[in-house]
Amino acid sequence: MLPKVILHTATSLDGRITNFPADLELYYTLAAQWNPDAVLFGSETVLAAVREDPSLEVPPEHEEIFTPPADAKTDPRPLLVIADSRGRVRCWDAIRKWPYMRDVLALCSSATPQEYLDYLKERRIGVIIAGEDHIDMRAALEALREQHNVKVMRADSGGTLNSVLLHAGLVDEVSVLIHPFIAGGKAAPTLCDPLNAGIPGLQVPLTHKSTKVLANGIVWSRYTAQKNRERP
Ligand SMILES: NC(=O)c1ccc[n+]([C@@H]2O[C@H](COP(=O)([O-])OP(=O)(O)OC[C@H]3O[C@@H](n4cnc5c(N)ncnc54)[C@H](OP(=O)(O)O)[C@@H]3O)[C@@H](O)[C@H]2O)c1
């Protein structure tokens, strides 16, 4: 069985997901309403956060990181799941200390370097291995449901991972917070960047669910996506 998956994205009026002042307080307040069992980040989203705050990358290591939280099974906070088959995220210590998550888990594939799997094992970070080269997200989500009882997952990811999830027909809902701001810039990432994931010609019909105008003219629109739909 698969979890319910919600893509939750803050965008500018011109559909960009970076280079504008996103209202993060509103983003996370709304994000909590799905009460997700897990939150999914793409590796590039984590690396972008590290570029903004390089101190994340080199935290002092201490005993705490080798000790997973004892109450992880009963803690109501979501599990933070990072898709990282290339072994690029090296700030798990800092991430494990974020107060919003009960624990962390990595998604990897058969192509993940053994050195990285050893690195995760040493830190007692849970791993799901799915797929040969890139992560097989369908298999990974099924494993999250079966092994970690993840029934609802929010994806706070960039356009690449969003595209993979949409293309695989794994998404139930798309939620966008449209900010009254034109970010501009041809190279800026958008909500859906399928070519980054090697997916040509992705088109996704959605059904409008609701639209509200919130504080400061931010428009919150929600759409349902057809799960397991035929791929174009
Ligand atoms: N405004 C917002 O709401 C919002 C939210 C999140 C992120 N962002 C921004 O978005 C940017 C990052 O977005 P992004 O699109 O570059 O990266 P991303 O979606 O965060 O990360 C790329 C992910 O896609 C995976 N991937 C790539 N090709 C794949 C394939 N064929 N099959 C399976 N998985 C595949 C990669 O896995 P591997 O690591 O295994 O290759 C990686 O985990 C950052 O600047 C961040 O700040 C904005």
The ligand as an SDF file (V2000), in Angstrom:
LIG
                    3D

 48 52  0  0  0  0  0  0  0  0999 V2000
    9.5110   26.9980   -2.5890 N   0  0  0  0  0  0  0  0  0  0  0  0
    9.3760   25.7870   -2.0760 C   0  0  0  0  0  0  0  0  0  0  0  0
    8.2930   25.4360   -1.5740 O   0  0  0  0  0  0  0  0  0  0  0  0
   10.5240   24.8170   -2.1400 C   0  0  0  0  0  0  0  0  0  0  0  0
   10.3940   23.5580   -1.5430 C   0  0  0  0  0  0  0  0  0  0  0  0
   11.4670   22.6860   -1.6250 C   0  0  0  0  0  0  0  0  0  0  0  0
   12.6220   23.0510   -2.3110 C   0  0  0  0  0  0  0  0  0  0  0  0
   12.7180   24.2900   -2.8580 N   0  0  0  0  0  0  0  0  0  0  0  0
   13.9250   24.6850   -3.6040 C   0  0  0  0  0  0  0  0  0  0  0  0
   14.0690   23.7920   -4.7080 O   0  0  0  0  0  0  0  0  0  0  0  0
   15.4500   23.6940   -5.0360 C   0  0  0  0  0  0  0  0  0  0  0  0
   15.8230   22.2250   -5.1850 C   0  0  0  0  0  0  0  0  0  0  0  0
   15.0010   21.6540   -6.1500 O   0  0  0  0  0  0  0  0  0  0  0  0
   15.5480   20.5770   -7.1980 P   0  0  0  0  0  0  0  0  0  0  0  0
   14.4480   20.2970   -8.1370 O   0  0  0  0  0  0  0  0  0  0  0  0
   16.8580   21.0570   -7.7380 O   0  0  0  0  0  0  0  0  0  0  0  0
   15.9420   19.3450   -6.2990 O   0  0  0  0  0  0  0  0  0  0  0  0
   15.1120   18.3330   -5.3470 P   0  0  0  0  0  0  0  0  0  0  0  0
   13.8280   17.9940   -5.9910 O   0  0  0  0  0  0  0  0  0  0  0  0
   15.1340   18.7760   -3.9630 O   0  0  0  0  0  0  0  0  0  0  0  0
   16.1700   17.1150   -5.4040 O   0  0  0  0  0  0  0  0  0  0  0  0
   16.3520   16.3460   -6.4830 C   0  0  0  0  0  0  0  0  0  0  0  0
   15.9170   14.9390   -6.0530 C   0  0  0  0  0  0  0  0  0  0  0  0
   15.3880   14.2360   -7.1400 O   0  0  0  0  0  0  0  0  0  0  0  0
   15.9290   12.9370   -7.1320 C   0  0  0  0  0  0  0  0  0  0  0  0
   15.9250   12.4570   -8.5040 N   0  0  0  0  0  0  0  0  0  0  0  0
   16.4330   13.0680   -9.5840 C   0  0  0  0  0  0  0  0  0  0  0  0
   16.1690   12.3340  -10.6860 N   0  0  0  0  0  0  0  0  0  0  0  0
   15.4850   11.2400  -10.2770 C   0  0  0  0  0  0  0  0  0  0  0  0
   14.9220   10.1130  -10.9400 C   0  0  0  0  0  0  0  0  0  0  0  0
   14.9970    9.9710  -12.2630 N   0  0  0  0  0  0  0  0  0  0  0  0
   14.2840    9.1700  -10.1970 N   0  0  0  0  0  0  0  0  0  0  0  0
   14.1840    9.2970   -8.8460 C   0  0  0  0  0  0  0  0  0  0  0  0
   14.6740   10.3740   -8.1570 N   0  0  0  0  0  0  0  0  0  0  0  0
   15.3240   11.3110   -8.8730 C   0  0  0  0  0  0  0  0  0  0  0  0
   17.3390   13.1060   -6.5620 C   0  0  0  0  0  0  0  0  0  0  0  0
   17.7240   11.9160   -5.9900 O   0  0  0  0  0  0  0  0  0  0  0  0
   19.2870   11.5310   -5.8280 P   0  0  0  0  0  0  0  0  0  0  0  0
   19.8120   12.4120   -4.7560 O   0  0  0  0  0  0  0  0  0  0  0  0
   19.1540   10.1250   -5.4260 O   0  0  0  0  0  0  0  0  0  0  0  0
   19.9130   11.7660   -7.1530 O   0  0  0  0  0  0  0  0  0  0  0  0
   17.0870   14.1790   -5.4930 C   0  0  0  0  0  0  0  0  0  0  0  0
   16.7150   13.6120   -4.2520 O   0  0  0  0  0  0  0  0  0  0  0  0
   16.2270   24.3540   -3.9260 C   0  0  0  0  0  0  0  0  0  0  0  0
   16.6880   25.6000   -4.3580 O   0  0  0  0  0  0  0  0  0  0  0  0
   15.1940   24.5140   -2.8130 C   0  0  0  0  0  0  0  0  0  0  0  0
   15.4480   25.6190   -1.9960 O   0  0  0  0  0  0  0  0  0  0  0  0
   11.6960   25.1720   -2.8030 C   0  0  0  0  0  0  0  0  0  0  0  0
  1  2  1  0
  2  3  2  0
  2  4  1  0
  4  5  1  0
  4 48  2  0
  5  6  2  0
  6  7  1  0
  7  8  2  0
  8  9  1  0
  8 48  1  0
  9 10  1  0
  9 46  1  0
 10 11  1  0
 11 12  1  0
 11 44  1  0
 12 13  1  0
 13 14  1  0
 14 15  2  0
 14 16  1  0
 14 17  1  0
 17 18  1  0
 18 19  2  0
 18 20  1  0
 18 21  1  0
 21 22  1  0
 22 23  1  0
 23 24  1  0
 23 42  1  0
 24 25  1  0
 25 26  1  0
 25 36  1  0
 26 27  1  0
 26 35  1  0
 27 28  2  0
 28 29  1  0
 29 30  1  0
 29 35  2  0
 30 31  1  0
 30 32  2  0
 32 33  1  0
 33 34  2  0
 34 35  1  0
 36 37  1  0
 36 42  1  0
 37 38  1  0
 38 39  2  0
 38 40  1  0
 38 41  1  0
 42 43  1  0
 44 45  1  0
 44 46  1  0
 46 47  1  0
M  CHG  2   8   1  16  -1
M  END
$$$$
